[in-house]
Amino acid sequence: MRIATTVFLTDRTVSPTRLAHTLEERGFAGLYLPEHTHIPVSRTTAAPMGGDLPEQYGRTLDPFVALGQAAAVTRRLHLGTGITLVAQHDPIGLAKQAATLDHLSGGRLTLGIGYGWNVEEAADHGVDWATRRERVREHMALMRALWSPKPTAYEGPYGSVQASLAYPKPATAPRELPGGQRLHGPRTLIGGAAGPKLFAAIADHADGWLPIGGGGLTESLPVLRRVWEDAGRDPKALQVVPYAVQPSPGKLAHYAELGIEEVVLQLPSAREEEVLRTLDDYAQYL
């Protein structure tokens, strides 16, 4: 099982370069970074974990800039977003960012995407909360048009692009879809809670699922696998990566029994000394 990590990197934590170099040196598989452009102080949306929202949410580094630094000081470490708030981006610009990072890193990017939880943050980006799922799907379709090997136009209700020259192309190889179609771009995993809408989206335009926290997989994995196979996807191609996990030997053994091949462990949003102590503890899982 590959053991990757995630952390809220901020202006007060260990640097991306120092952390990435240390992770690769110690044999960890990857580094995933979250995204928040800002946190409105007048927020009325409840924090996803309940209680007060931790300070790091409003201090988070831009994941693509930080992962670019990480890519420059590593050769094997996989790089991921967990998650990119796709609806809050201009999809043409996001397609360029993701393709550039995947190209420069030699195909090491995983694009973790999701729908978000902060209504006020999304509103500042002009996102209508009720249609955010449709917007994410359309943005991803537009991005895949730009990632296609030939100039490909796309027109939809939330964006359009003419057939264009758009380089670099992602280094990650395209994946086969039913009907002779191909899924272009970096490995794409969708984060979110188990449910019919999420599983339909995963089967439609992703490589798999980032279940936050990793709970309830015994019940939800068979459901996702049925939806995936009913959509005509290759059963062996589905990737499920439990995300932001607080590990224990028993928990990781259970994931292995479920056929899971990668787990992303949560690191503290802290300075180098505390992060290194946590990595010392996590070494038992490598």
C-alpha positions as CSV (number, residue, x, y, z in Angstrom):
1,M,0.0,0.0,0.0
2,R,1.3,3.4,-1.0
3,I,1.4,5.9,1.9
4,A,0.9,9.5,0.9
5,T,0.3,12.6,3.1
6,T,-1.8,15.8,3.2
7,V,-1.3,19.0,5.1
8,F,-2.5,22.5,5.3
9,L,0.6,24.4,4.3
10,T,0.5,28.0,5.3
11,D,2.7,31.0,5.8
12,R,3.5,29.7,9.3
13,T,4.3,26.0,8.6
14,V,7.1,23.9,7.2
15,S,7.9,25.0,3.6
16,P,6.7,23.0,0.5
17,T,10.3,22.3,-0.6
18,R,11.5,21.1,2.8
19,L,8.5,18.9,3.3
20,A,8.5,17.4,-0.2
21,H,12.2,16.6,0.0
22,T,11.8,15.0,3.4
23,L,8.8,12.9,2.2
24,E,10.7,11.6,-0.8
25,E,13.8,10.9,1.2
26,R,11.8,8.9,3.8
27,G,9.9,6.8,1.2
28,F,6.4,8.4,1.3
29,A,4.5,8.2,-1.9
30,G,2.9,11.6,-2.3
31,L,1.9,15.0,-1.0
32,Y,-1.6,16.4,-1.4
33,L,-2.5,20.0,-0.7
34,P,-6.0,21.6,-0.1
35,E,-7.3,24.8,-1.5
36,H,-9.1,27.8,-0.1
37,T,-8.6,31.2,-1.8
38,H,-10.0,33.0,1.2
39,I,-12.4,32.5,4.1
40,P,-15.0,35.4,4.5
41,V,-15.1,36.5,8.2
42,S,-18.9,36.9,7.9
43,R,-19.3,33.2,7.1
44,T,-22.4,31.5,8.3
45,T,-21.7,28.1,6.8
46,A,-20.8,25.6,9.5
47,A,-17.3,24.2,9.5
48,P,-17.2,20.7,8.0
49,M,-15.7,19.2,11.2
50,G,-18.0,21.2,13.5
51,G,-17.0,23.9,16.1
52,D,-14.7,26.7,15.2
53,L,-12.9,26.7,11.9
54,P,-9.1,26.2,12.4
55,E,-7.0,29.2,11.5
56,Q,-5.1,27.3,8.7
57,Y,-8.2,27.4,6.5
58,G,-7.7,31.1,6.0
59,R,-3.9,30.9,5.6
60,T,-3.6,28.1,3.1
61,L,-1.0,28.4,0.4
62,D,-2.1,28.2,-3.3
63,P,-1.7,24.4,-4.0
64,F,-0.5,24.7,-7.6
65,V,2.3,27.2,-6.6
66,A,3.3,25.1,-3.6
67,L,3.2,21.8,-5.6
68,G,5.3,23.4,-8.3
69,Q,8.0,24.0,-5.7
70,A,7.6,20.5,-4.5
71,A,8.0,19.1,-8.0
72,A,11.2,21.0,-8.5
73,V,13.0,19.4,-5.5
74,T,11.7,15.8,-6.0
75,R,11.8,13.1,-8.7
76,R,9.5,10.4,-7.6
77,L,7.0,12.0,-5.1
78,H,3.5,12.1,-6.4
79,L,1.8,15.5,-6.2
80,G,-1.9,16.0,-5.6
81,T,-4.6,18.5,-4.8
82,G,-7.1,17.6,-2.1
83,I,-9.2,19.3,-3.3
84,T,-9.3,21.8,-6.1
85,L,-12.5,23.8,-6.0
86,V,-13.1,23.6,-9.7
87,A,-16.3,25.7,-9.8
88,Q,-14.3,28.6,-8.3
89,H,-11.8,28.6,-11.2
90,D,-11.8,29.9,-14.8
91,P,-11.5,26.4,-16.4
92,I,-9.3,27.6,-19.2
93,G,-6.7,28.9,-16.7
94,L,-7.1,25.8,-14.5
95,A,-6.5,23.5,-17.5
96,K,-3.3,25.3,-18.2
97,Q,-2.1,25.2,-14.5
98,A,-2.8,21.4,-14.2
99,A,-1.3,20.5,-17.6
100,T,1.8,22.6,-16.8
101,L,2.4,20.9,-13.4
102,D,1.7,17.5,-14.8
103,H,4.1,18.1,-17.7
104,L,6.9,19.6,-15.6
105,S,6.6,16.8,-13.0
106,G,6.6,14.0,-15.6
107,G,3.0,12.9,-15.0
108,R,3.1,12.9,-11.2
109,L,-0.1,15.0,-10.7
110,T,-3.3,13.8,-9.2
111,L,-6.1,16.3,-9.6
112,G,-8.3,15.9,-6.6
113,I,-11.5,17.8,-7.3
114,G,-14.7,18.6,-5.4
115,Y,-17.7,20.8,-4.8
116,G,-16.7,22.7,-1.7
117,W,-18.5,23.4,1.6
118,N,-18.2,27.2,2.1
119,V,-21.1,29.0,0.5
120,E,-19.7,32.4,1.2
121,E,-16.3,31.6,-0.4
122,A,-18.0,30.2,-3.5
123,A,-20.4,33.2,-3.7
124,D,-17.4,35.6,-3.9
125,H,-16.3,33.7,-7.0
126,G,-19.7,34.1,-8.6
127,V,-20.8,30.5,-8.0
128,D,-24.4,29.7,-7.5
129,W,-24.4,27.1,-4.8
130,A,-27.4,25.1,-6.2
131,T,-25.6,24.6,-9.6
132,R,-22.1,24.0,-8.4
133,R,-22.1,20.3,-9.2
134,E,-23.2,20.9,-12.8
135,R,-20.6,23.7,-13.1
136,V,-17.8,21.3,-12.0
137,R,-18.9,18.7,-14.5
138,E,-19.0,21.3,-17.3
139,H,-15.6,22.9,-16.3
140,M,-14.0,19.4,-16.4
141,A,-15.4,18.7,-19.8
142,L,-14.0,22.0,-21.1
143,M,-10.6,21.3,-19.6
144,R,-10.6,17.8,-21.2
145,A,-11.2,19.5,-24.6
146,L,-8.1,21.6,-24.0
147,W,-6.1,18.6,-23.0
148,S,-7.1,16.6,-26.1
149,P,-4.4,15.9,-28.6
150,K,-6.2,17.8,-31.4
151,P,-7.8,21.2,-31.2
152,T,-11.3,20.6,-29.8
153,A,-14.1,23.0,-29.2
154,Y,-16.4,22.9,-26.2
155,E,-19.6,24.8,-25.5
156,G,-21.7,24.5,-22.4
157,P,-23.9,26.6,-20.0
158,Y,-20.9,27.4,-17.7
159,G,-18.2,28.1,-20.2
160,S,-17.0,27.6,-23.8
161,V,-13.7,27.4,-25.7
162,Q,-12.9,27.5,-29.4
163,A,-10.9,24.7,-30.9
164,S,-7.4,25.9,-29.8
165,L,-3.8,25.3,-29.6
166,A,-3.2,24.5,-25.9
167,Y,0.1,23.3,-24.8
168,P,1.7,21.7,-22.8
169,K,-0.5,18.6,-22.8
170,P,-0.6,16.6,-19.5
171,A,2.1,13.9,-19.4
172,T,-0.4,11.4,-17.9
173,A,-1.6,9.0,-20.5
174,P,-5.3,9.0,-21.5
175,R,-7.6,6.3,-20.1
176,E,-10.1,4.3,-22.1
177,L,-13.8,5.1,-21.6
178,P,-16.9,3.2,-22.9
179,G,-17.8,3.9,-26.5
180,G,-14.2,4.4,-27.7
181,Q,-13.9,7.7,-25.8
182,R,-10.8,8.7,-23.8
183,L,-10.3,10.5,-20.5
184,H,-7.6,13.0,-21.0
185,G,-5.6,14.8,-18.3
186,P,-4.0,14.0,-15.0
187,R,-5.4,11.3,-12.8
188,T,-8.7,12.8,-11.4
189,L,-10.3,11.8,-8.1
190,I,-13.5,13.3,-6.8
191,G,-13.8,14.1,-3.1
192,G,-17.0,14.1,-1.2
193,A,-19.5,12.0,0.9
194,A,-20.9,8.8,-0.5
195,G,-24.1,9.1,-2.4
196,P,-25.8,8.6,-5.8
197,K,-24.8,12.0,-7.3
198,L,-21.2,11.7,-6.3
199,F,-20.9,8.1,-7.5
200,A,-22.5,8.9,-10.8
201,A,-20.0,11.8,-11.3
202,I,-17.1,9.5,-10.5
203,A,-18.2,6.9,-13.1
204,D,-18.9,9.6,-15.6
205,H,-15.7,11.7,-15.7
206,A,-13.1,10.6,-13.1
207,D,-10.6,7.9,-12.2
208,G,-11.9,7.4,-8.7
209,W,-12.9,8.6,-5.3
210,L,-11.2,10.5,-2.4
211,P,-13.4,9.6,0.6
212,I,-12.6,12.2,3.2
213,G,-11.6,10.5,6.5
214,G,-12.1,7.0,5.0
215,G,-15.0,6.0,7.1
216,G,-17.9,3.7,6.0
217,L,-16.0,2.1,3.1
218,T,-17.2,-1.4,3.9
219,E,-20.7,-0.3,3.0
220,S,-20.1,2.3,0.3
221,L,-17.4,0.6,-1.8
222,P,-19.6,-2.1,-3.2
223,V,-22.2,0.5,-4.2
224,L,-19.6,2.6,-6.0
225,R,-18.2,-0.5,-7.8
226,R,-21.7,-1.4,-9.1
227,V,-22.3,2.2,-10.4
228,W,-18.8,2.2,-12.0
229,E,-19.4,-1.2,-13.7
230,D,-22.9,-0.3,-14.8
231,A,-21.4,2.7,-16.5
232,G,-19.2,0.4,-18.5
233,R,-16.0,1.3,-16.8
234,D,-13.2,-1.3,-16.3
235,P,-13.6,-2.7,-12.8
236,K,-9.8,-2.9,-12.4
237,A,-9.4,0.8,-13.2
238,L,-11.4,2.2,-10.3
239,Q,-9.1,3.9,-7.7
240,V,-10.3,4.7,-4.2
241,V,-7.9,6.7,-2.0
242,P,-9.0,7.3,1.6
243,Y,-8.0,10.9,2.3
244,A,-6.9,12.9,5.4
245,V,-6.8,9.6,7.4
246,Q,-5.8,9.4,11.1
247,P,-4.0,6.1,10.8
248,S,-3.8,2.9,13.0
249,P,-2.5,-0.5,12.0
250,G,-6.0,-2.0,12.1
251,K,-7.5,0.7,9.9
252,L,-4.8,0.3,7.2
253,A,-5.1,-3.5,7.4
254,H,-8.8,-3.1,6.8
255,Y,-8.2,-0.8,3.8
256,A,-5.9,-3.4,2.4
257,E,-8.6,-6.1,2.7
258,L,-10.9,-3.9,0.7
259,G,-8.4,-3.7,-2.1
260,I,-7.2,-0.2,-1.5
261,E,-3.7,0.5,-2.8
262,E,-3.1,4.1,-1.6
263,V,-3.9,6.0,1.6
264,V,-3.4,9.7,2.3
265,L,-2.5,10.4,6.0
266,Q,-3.1,13.7,7.7
267,L,-0.2,15.7,8.9
268,P,-0.4,18.6,11.4
269,S,-0.4,22.1,10.0
270,A,2.7,23.0,11.9
271,R,6.3,24.0,11.8
272,E,9.0,21.6,10.7
273,E,9.8,20.1,14.0
274,E,6.3,18.9,14.7
275,V,5.7,17.6,11.2
276,L,9.0,15.6,11.4
277,R,7.9,14.0,14.7
278,T,4.6,13.0,13.0
279,L,6.5,11.5,10.0
280,D,8.6,9.5,12.5
281,D,5.4,8.0,13.9
282,Y,4.0,7.3,10.4
283,A,7.2,5.5,9.4
284,Q,5.7,2.3,10.9
285,Y,3.2,2.2,8.0
286,L,5.7,2.4,5.2
